[in-house]
């Protein structure tokens, strides 16, 4: 059977306070075990509207077990009456669904895992709310229209939905108090069949700064490999129109770089802008022969593509992966590239209390020309090394000479140079650096001689050149490193005289991501099984 001949249908979340249906586009074959609804041709919008209505949820819930979080079995959904929806209601539903779909796609088109992806959220400064509410999926006016078509008054509908409203209230109160609201984990509670999560307002995407920066870097890699068409980020007018709610899915995401056959582009077969403008929407292609020049040579495309899928980690190589990402960033962001890259490296989402504006000011580099210092002090996994590297790279781009060492590595180099009678030479090399970065101070202990050498390096830079130190130890504990109160006091007196100090205490990012990953392996996020 040709899968493109399959009719559009619906499925729904297995566990939720209310029935939450979603579309199965034509041509999509759901996995085994997924409950499905395939309406008669012409009745698709009406059936979707009834299933999405409060009336539908109220009736289907009658056979559920857990009051606030029932499991919707097939028989429960089949019990929903076939309401004779009027043409006016059907037209209003279709308009509502396409409007909601357009709004959701305006969000999902900025997130790469979704099939609607075009380019990352950070390029549009996306602030849209993609969440949906358990109270009503279609709006109160349409709820009342469907009830009226079913022969129910507003008061009848209110009475019928009293059970549903109480369940939603329980979920809302449980969410705000941190209780489980019957949302246990025993048995099949977290089966891989979809659930609505732990809240009454469900969001499908992560708009945190860190997630947006990660999306941007991933996109730039995709551009360099020929996965995504960078011209959409440069010219929004080239983006293909979205398909309607009951249309098939595009063969590839609308942001993909394609050939005239609509499949991923290959060398010598990249579509032209004229072809893109002639495309009806993301599903359909221009009429054969309607575009005089459907392709362009690779050399006319804005980005050099590595068709073999190979990049290297070698700064002097033209295929260096960092260089290629940087080229894409500069092409897309132009003058904003440095600022966005600095923000991405800094990972501000790790420490909410971190003064973002102050860090961006340091990225301009005036503190280095003024021979001031900087210290990042705090617990492990809070982004100290990321910030140190980001400021170091920003200084390099401004023409400053920068050296980076971990404290242990620097002490080892100093001790080796001393043994080889090359200490003065190595100290001279360090003196030439406008900024010396010393990371991980306090992670490992040194010998007394090593601590004295490190003190000498730090002290000699006082008001002569800048020093950036990242440490997991509070200043009061630095005596553990320098093995003496007098030496520690003398160093801190010089270091903190003109110093930008950032306290970075908080939960480890690596630990938090590990916990998050474990949770995601035991539970399917809302909406992730749509396609």
C-alpha positions as CSV (number, residue, x, y, z in Angstrom):
1,X,0.0,0.0,0.0
2,X,1.3,3.4,-0.9
3,X,1.6,5.3,2.5
4,X,0.7,8.6,0.9
5,X,-2.8,7.3,0.3
6,X,-3.5,7.0,4.0
7,X,-6.3,9.4,5.3
8,X,-5.5,12.0,7.9
9,X,-6.4,10.8,11.4
10,X,-5.9,11.6,15.1
11,X,-4.4,10.1,18.2
12,X,-4.4,11.3,21.8
13,X,-2.4,11.3,24.9
14,X,-2.9,8.2,26.9
15,X,-2.9,9.9,30.3
16,X,-4.2,13.5,30.9
17,X,-6.8,15.3,32.9
18,X,-8.7,15.8,29.7
19,X,-8.7,14.3,26.2
20,X,-5.8,15.9,24.2
21,X,-6.1,14.9,20.5
22,X,-3.5,15.6,17.9
23,X,-3.3,15.2,14.1
24,X,-1.8,12.2,12.3
25,X,-1.1,13.7,8.8
26,X,-1.9,11.6,5.7
27,X,1.0,9.3,4.8
28,X,2.2,8.9,8.4
29,X,2.0,5.4,9.8
30,X,1.9,5.6,13.7
31,X,3.8,3.0,15.6
32,X,2.1,-0.1,17.0
33,X,0.1,0.5,20.2
34,X,-0.7,4.1,19.4
35,X,-4.5,4.6,19.7
36,X,-5.8,6.1,16.4
37,X,-9.0,7.7,15.1
38,X,-9.7,7.8,11.3
39,X,-12.9,9.8,10.6
40,X,-15.0,9.4,7.5
41,X,-13.8,11.7,4.7
42,X,-15.3,15.2,5.1
43,X,-15.9,14.8,8.9
44,X,-12.3,15.2,10.0
45,X,-12.6,18.8,11.3
46,X,-15.9,18.0,13.1
47,X,-14.5,14.9,14.8
48,X,-11.3,16.7,15.9
49,X,-13.4,19.6,17.3
50,X,-15.6,17.2,19.3
51,X,-12.6,15.3,20.7
52,X,-10.9,18.6,21.6
53,X,-14.0,20.1,23.3
54,X,-14.8,20.1,27.0
55,X,-17.9,18.2,26.2
56,X,-15.9,15.4,24.6
57,X,-13.5,15.2,27.6
58,X,-16.3,15.3,30.1
59,X,-18.0,12.3,28.5
60,X,-14.8,10.3,27.8
61,X,-13.7,10.8,31.5
62,X,-16.7,8.8,32.8
63,X,-14.9,5.5,32.4
64,X,-11.5,6.6,33.8
65,X,-9.9,5.4,37.0
66,X,-7.7,8.1,38.5
67,X,-9.9,11.2,38.9
68,X,-7.3,13.9,38.1
69,X,-5.2,11.9,35.7
70,X,-7.3,9.2,34.0
71,X,-6.0,6.8,31.4
72,X,-8.0,7.2,28.2
73,X,-8.8,3.8,26.7
74,X,-10.3,3.3,23.3
75,X,-13.7,2.4,24.7
76,X,-13.8,5.7,26.5
77,X,-13.1,7.7,23.4
78,X,-15.7,5.7,21.4
79,X,-18.3,6.7,24.0
80,X,-18.2,10.3,22.8
81,X,-21.4,11.1,20.9
82,X,-21.3,12.0,17.2
83,X,-22.5,15.5,17.6
84,X,-24.2,16.9,14.4
85,X,-21.8,19.8,14.0
86,X,-23.3,22.7,11.9
87,X,-21.5,24.1,8.9
88,X,-20.9,27.4,10.8
89,X,-19.3,25.5,13.7
90,X,-17.2,23.4,11.3
91,X,-16.0,26.5,9.5
92,X,-15.1,28.3,12.8
93,X,-13.3,25.1,14.0
94,X,-11.2,24.9,10.8
95,X,-10.3,28.5,11.1
96,X,-9.4,28.1,14.7
97,X,-7.3,25.0,14.1
98,X,-5.4,26.6,11.2
99,X,-4.8,29.7,13.3
100,X,-3.6,27.7,16.3
101,X,-1.4,25.5,13.9
102,X,0.1,28.6,12.4
103,X,0.9,30.0,15.9
104,X,2.4,26.7,17.0
105,X,4.5,26.4,13.8
106,X,5.8,29.9,14.3
107,X,7.4,28.5,17.5
108,X,8.2,25.0,16.5
109,X,9.8,26.2,13.2
110,X,12.6,27.5,15.4
111,X,13.5,24.2,17.0
112,X,15.5,21.6,15.1
113,X,14.0,18.4,16.5
114,X,10.6,19.4,15.0
115,X,9.7,18.6,11.4
116,X,8.6,22.3,11.0
117,X,12.2,23.6,11.5
118,X,13.4,26.5,9.4
119,X,16.0,28.3,11.5
120,X,16.8,28.8,15.3
121,X,14.8,30.8,17.7
122,X,17.6,33.2,18.6
123,X,17.6,34.7,15.1
124,X,14.0,35.9,15.6
125,X,14.3,36.9,19.3
126,X,11.4,34.5,19.8
127,X,9.2,35.2,22.8
128,X,6.0,33.4,21.7
129,X,4.2,31.2,24.2
130,X,3.8,27.7,22.7
131,X,2.0,26.3,25.7
132,X,-1.6,25.0,25.8
133,X,-4.0,25.1,28.7
134,X,-6.0,22.2,30.1
135,X,-9.1,24.3,30.7
136,X,-10.0,24.7,27.0
137,X,-8.2,23.8,23.8
138,X,-10.6,25.5,21.4
139,X,-11.8,28.6,23.2
140,X,-15.1,29.2,25.1
141,X,-17.1,30.4,22.1
142,X,-16.5,27.2,20.2
143,X,-17.1,25.2,23.3
144,X,-20.6,26.7,23.5
145,X,-21.2,26.3,19.8
146,X,-20.5,22.6,19.9
147,X,-22.7,22.3,23.0
148,X,-25.5,24.2,21.2
149,X,-25.2,21.8,18.2
150,X,-25.5,18.9,20.7
151,X,-28.7,20.5,22.1
152,X,-27.1,21.6,25.4
153,X,-27.5,25.0,27.0
154,X,-24.5,26.9,28.6
155,X,-25.8,25.8,32.0
156,X,-26.0,22.2,30.8
157,X,-22.4,22.3,29.6
158,X,-21.3,23.8,32.9
159,X,-23.0,21.0,34.8
160,X,-21.6,18.3,32.5
161,X,-18.1,19.7,32.9
162,X,-18.1,20.1,36.7
163,X,-16.2,16.9,37.1
164,X,-13.6,18.0,34.5
165,X,-13.2,21.4,36.2
166,X,-12.7,19.8,39.6
167,X,-10.0,17.5,38.2
168,X,-8.2,20.4,36.5
169,X,-8.3,22.3,39.8
170,X,-6.7,19.4,41.6
171,X,-3.9,19.2,39.0
172,X,-3.4,23.0,39.3
173,X,-3.2,23.0,43.1
174,X,-1.0,19.9,43.1
175,X,1.4,21.6,40.6
176,X,1.7,24.8,42.6
177,X,2.2,22.9,45.9
178,X,4.7,20.4,44.5
179,X,2.4,17.4,45.2
180,X,1.9,14.6,42.7
181,X,-1.9,15.2,42.1
182,X,-2.4,11.5,41.6
183,X,0.5,11.7,39.1
184,X,2.2,8.6,40.5
185,X,4.9,6.5,38.9
186,X,3.6,3.0,39.6
187,X,2.6,0.5,37.0
188,X,2.1,1.9,33.5
189,X,1.9,5.6,34.6
190,X,4.8,6.6,32.4
191,X,4.4,4.3,29.5
192,X,5.9,5.4,26.3
193,X,2.4,6.4,25.0
194,X,2.4,10.1,25.9
195,X,1.2,12.0,28.9
196,X,0.6,15.7,29.7
197,X,3.4,16.1,32.2
198,X,3.0,17.5,35.7
199,X,1.4,20.9,35.0
200,X,-1.8,22.3,33.7
201,X,0.0,24.5,31.2
202,X,2.1,22.4,28.8
203,X,5.1,23.8,26.9
204,X,6.6,22.0,24.0
205,X,10.0,23.8,23.7
206,X,12.8,25.2,25.8
207,X,13.3,29.0,25.3
208,X,16.0,29.4,27.9
209,X,19.1,31.3,26.7
210,X,21.3,28.2,26.9
211,X,18.9,26.2,24.7
212,X,18.7,28.9,22.2
213,X,22.5,29.2,21.9
214,X,22.8,25.4,21.6
215,X,20.2,25.6,18.8
216,X,22.2,28.3,17.0
217,X,25.5,26.3,17.1
218,X,23.7,23.2,15.9
219,X,22.1,25.1,13.1
220,X,25.5,26.6,12.0
221,X,26.9,23.1,11.8
222,X,23.9,22.0,9.7
223,X,24.5,25.0,7.4
224,X,28.2,24.0,6.9
225,X,27.2,20.4,6.1
226,X,24.5,21.4,3.6
227,X,21.6,20.3,5.9
228,X,19.9,23.7,6.3
229,X,19.4,26.5,3.7
230,X,21.1,29.6,5.2
231,X,19.2,31.9,2.7
232,X,16.1,31.6,4.8
233,X,17.9,33.2,7.7
234,X,19.0,36.0,5.4
235,X,15.7,36.5,3.6
236,X,12.5,35.5,5.3
237,X,10.6,36.1,2.0
238,X,12.0,32.8,0.7
239,X,10.6,30.6,3.4
240,X,7.9,28.2,1.9
241,X,4.4,28.6,3.2
242,X,3.1,26.0,5.7
243,X,0.7,23.3,4.8
244,X,-2.9,23.2,6.1
245,X,-3.8,21.1,9.1
246,X,-5.0,18.0,7.2
247,X,-2.2,18.1,4.5
248,X,0.7,15.7,4.3
249,X,4.0,16.4,6.0
250,X,6.8,17.8,3.9
251,X,9.3,15.3,2.7
252,X,12.0,17.2,4.5
253,X,11.7,20.1,7.0
254,X,10.9,23.4,5.2
255,X,14.3,24.9,6.3
256,X,16.2,22.2,4.5
257,X,18.6,22.8,1.6
258,X,17.0,20.9,-1.3
259,X,17.3,20.0,-5.0
260,X,14.5,20.6,-7.5
261,X,13.0,17.2,-6.7
262,X,12.4,18.4,-3.1
263,X,14.9,16.0,-1.6
264,X,18.1,17.1,0.2
265,X,20.5,18.9,-2.1
266,X,23.6,17.4,-3.6
267,X,26.6,19.1,-5.1
268,X,25.7,20.9,-8.3
269,X,22.0,20.6,-7.6
270,X,21.1,23.4,-5.2
271,X,17.7,25.2,-5.9
272,X,17.7,28.8,-7.0
273,X,15.8,31.6,-5.2
274,X,13.5,31.7,-8.3
275,X,12.6,28.1,-7.6
276,X,12.0,28.8,-3.9
277,X,9.7,31.8,-4.7
278,X,7.7,29.6,-7.2
279,X,7.1,26.9,-4.6
280,X,3.4,26.8,-3.5
281,X,4.1,25.6,0.0
282,X,6.4,23.3,2.0
283,X,4.7,20.2,0.6
284,X,4.3,20.9,-3.1
285,X,7.0,21.8,-5.7
286,X,6.8,24.3,-8.6
287,X,5.2,23.0,-11.8
288,X,7.8,21.3,-13.9
289,X,9.3,23.7,-16.4
290,X,7.8,26.8,-14.7
291,X,11.1,28.0,-13.4
292,X,13.7,28.9,-16.1
293,X,16.7,28.5,-13.9
294,X,15.8,26.0,-11.1
295,X,19.4,25.5,-9.8
296,X,22.5,27.5,-9.1
297,X,26.2,26.5,-9.1
298,X,27.7,25.6,-5.7
299,X,29.9,28.7,-6.0
300,X,26.9,31.0,-6.0
301,X,25.5,29.6,-2.7
302,X,26.5,31.8,0.3
303,X,28.3,29.1,2.2
304,X,31.0,26.6,1.2
305,X,29.5,23.2,1.9
306,X,31.4,20.1,3.0
307,X,29.4,17.6,1.0
308,X,31.6,14.7,2.3
309,X,30.4,15.4,5.8
310,X,33.9,15.6,7.2
311,X,35.3,18.5,9.2
312,X,38.4,18.5,11.4
313,X,39.5,20.1,14.7
314,X,42.6,21.9,13.3
315,X,42.7,25.7,13.5
316,X,45.1,25.9,10.5
317,X,42.9,23.8,8.2
318,X,40.2,25.3,6.0
319,X,37.9,22.6,7.1
320,X,38.3,23.4,10.8
321,X,34.9,22.8,12.4
322,X,35.2,25.9,14.7
323,X,36.2,28.1,11.7
324,X,33.2,26.8,9.7
325,X,30.8,27.5,12.5
326,X,32.3,30.9,12.9
327,X,31.9,31.7,9.2
328,X,28.2,30.7,9.4
329,X,27.7,32.9,12.5
330,X,29.3,35.9,10.8
331,X,27.2,35.4,7.6
332,X,23.9,35.2,9.6
333,X,24.6,37.6,12.4
334,X,27.1,40.0,10.9
335,X,28.1,42.6,13.5
336,X,26.2,40.8,16.2
337,X,28.3,37.6,15.8
338,X,30.9,38.4,18.5
339,X,28.3,39.4,21.1
340,X,26.1,36.3,20.5
341,X,29.1,34.0,20.5
342,X,30.3,35.5,23.8
343,X,26.8,35.0,25.3
344,X,26.7,31.4,24.0
345,X,30.0,30.6,25.6
346,X,29.2,32.2,28.8
347,X,26.2,29.9,29.5
348,X,24.4,32.5,31.6
349,X,21.5,30.1,32.3
350,X,23.7,28.1,34.7
351,X,23.8,30.9,37.4
352,X,20.7,33.1,37.3
353,X,22.3,35.6,39.7
354,X,25.3,36.2,37.3
355,X,25.5,39.8,36.2
356,X,25.1,39.3,32.4
357,X,25.6,43.0,31.6
358,X,28.9,43.1,33.6
359,X,30.3,40.1,31.8
360,X,29.4,41.6,28.4
361,X,31.2,44.8,29.5
362,X,34.3,42.7,30.3
363,X,34.1,41.2,26.8
364,X,34.9,44.6,25.4
365,X,38.3,44.3,26.9
366,X,38.8,47.7,28.6
367,X,39.7,46.1,31.9
368,X,42.7,44.4,30.2
369,X,44.1,47.6,28.8
370,X,43.7,49.1,32.3
371,X,45.7,46.1,33.8
372,X,42.8,45.1,36.1
373,X,42.1,41.6,37.2
374,X,39.0,39.3,37.2
375,X,38.1,36.3,39.5
376,X,35.4,33.7,39.1
377,X,34.9,32.0,42.5
378,X,32.4,29.4,43.2
379,X,31.3,25.7,43.3
380,X,32.0,23.2,40.6
381,X,30.0,23.0,37.4
382,X,28.7,26.6,37.4
383,X,30.4,27.9,34.2
384,X,33.6,29.4,35.5
385,X,35.8,27.8,32.8
386,X,33.2,28.7,30.1
387,X,33.3,32.3,31.1
388,X,37.1,32.4,31.3
389,X,37.4,30.9,27.8
390,X,34.8,33.3,26.4
391,X,36.6,36.4,27.8
392,X,39.9,35.0,26.6
393,X,38.6,34.5,23.0
394,X,37.0,38.0,23.1
395,X,40.4,39.5,24.1
396,X,42.2,37.5,21.3
397,X,39.8,39.0,18.7
398,X,40.7,42.5,20.0
399,X,44.4,41.9,19.3
400,X,45.3,41.1,22.9
401,X,47.9,38.4,23.7
402,X,46.3,35.7,25.9
403,X,47.7,32.6,27.7
404,X,45.5,29.9,29.3
405,X,46.6,27.3,31.9
406,X,45.1,25.2,34.5
407,X,46.7,26.0,37.9
408,X,48.2,22.5,38.0
409,X,49.6,22.7,34.5
410,X,51.1,26.1,35.1
411,X,52.8,25.0,38.3
412,X,54.2,21.9,36.5
413,X,55.5,24.1,33.7
414,X,57.2,26.5,36.2
415,X,58.8,23.6,38.1
416,X,60.1,22.0,34.9
417,X,61.5,25.3,33.7
418,X,63.3,25.8,37.0
419,X,64.8,22.3,36.8
420,X,66.0,23.0,33.3
421,X,67.3,26.5,34.2
422,X,64.8,28.0,31.9
423,X,62.6,29.7,34.5
424,X,63.5,33.3,33.6
425,X,62.8,32.5,29.9
426,X,59.4,31.0,30.7
427,X,58.5,33.9,33.1
428,X,59.5,36.3,30.3
429,X,57.1,34.5,27.9
430,X,54.3,34.9,30.5
431,X,55.1,38.6,30.9
432,X,54.4,39.2,27.3
433,X,50.8,38.1,27.7
434,X,48.3,40.9,28.1
435,X,45.9,38.4,29.9
436,X,47.0,35.3,31.8
437,X,44.1,32.9,32.6
438,X,44.6,30.5,35.4
439,X,41.8,27.9,35.7
440,X,40.9,25.4,38.4
441,X,42.9,27.0,41.2
442,X,42.3,24.9,44.3
443,X,41.4,21.6,42.6
444,X,44.9,20.1,43.2
445,X,47.5,20.8,45.9
446,X,51.1,21.8,45.1
447,X,54.4,21.5,46.7
448,X,55.6,24.5,48.8
449,X,58.1,25.3,46.0
450,X,55.3,25.1,43.4
451,X,53.1,27.4,45.4
452,X,55.9,30.0,45.7
453,X,56.5,29.9,42.0
454,X,52.8,30.5,41.3
455,X,52.7,33.3,43.8
456,X,55.7,34.9,42.0
457,X,53.8,34.8,38.6
458,X,50.6,36.3,40.1
459,X,52.4,39.0,42.1
460,X,54.7,40.1,39.3
461,X,51.6,41.0,37.2
462,X,50.3,43.5,39.7
463,X,49.4,46.7,37.8
464,X,51.5,45.5,34.8
465,X,49.2,43.0,33.1
466,X,45.9,41.4,33.7
467,X,45.1,38.1,35.5
468,X,41.9,36.0,35.3
469,X,41.6,33.3,37.9
470,X,38.8,30.7,38.2
471,X,38.7,28.8,41.5
472,X,36.3,26.6,43.5
473,X,37.7,28.0,46.7
474,X,36.5,31.1,48.5
475,X,39.3,33.7,49.1
476,X,39.3,32.7,52.8
477,X,40.4,29.2,51.8
478,X,43.3,30.2,49.4
479,X,45.7,29.5,52.2
480,X,45.3,25.8,51.3
481,X,46.9,26.5,47.9
482,X,49.6,28.9,49.0
483,X,50.4,27.2,52.3
484,X,50.7,30.2,54.5
485,X,48.6,33.1,55.7
486,X,51.2,35.7,55.0
487,X,51.7,34.7,51.3
488,X,48.0,34.4,50.8
489,X,47.3,37.8,52.3
490,X,50.0,39.4,50.2
491,X,48.6,37.9,47.0
492,X,45.0,38.8,47.7
493,X,45.9,42.3,48.6
494,X,47.5,42.7,45.1
495,X,44.9,40.6,43.2
496,X,41.8,42.2,44.5
497,X,43.0,45.8,44.5
498,X,41.5,46.4,41.1
499,X,39.5,43.3,40.4
500,X,36.1,42.3,39.0
501,X,34.9,39.5,41.3
502,X,32.0,37.1,40.4
503,X,30.7,34.7,43.0
504,X,29.3,31.7,41.1
505,X,27.7,29.4,43.6
506,X,24.8,27.2,42.5
507,X,23.8,23.7,41.3
508,X,26.3,22.1,39.0
509,X,25.1,22.3,35.3
510,X,26.6,18.9,34.6
511,X,24.7,17.4,37.5
512,X,21.5,19.1,36.6
513,X,21.7,17.9,33.0
514,X,22.5,14.4,34.2
515,X,19.3,14.3,36.4
516,X,17.3,15.8,33.5
517,X,18.5,13.1,31.1
518,X,17.6,10.4,33.5
519,X,14.1,11.8,33.9
520,X,13.7,12.0,30.1
521,X,14.6,8.3,29.8
522,X,11.7,7.4,32.0
523,X,9.1,9.7,30.6
524,X,8.0,10.9,27.1
525,X,7.5,14.8,27.0
526,X,4.2,16.1,25.9
527,X,3.7,16.3,22.2
528,X,7.0,14.6,21.2
529,X,5.3,11.6,19.7
530,X,3.2,13.6,17.2
531,X,5.2,12.7,14.1
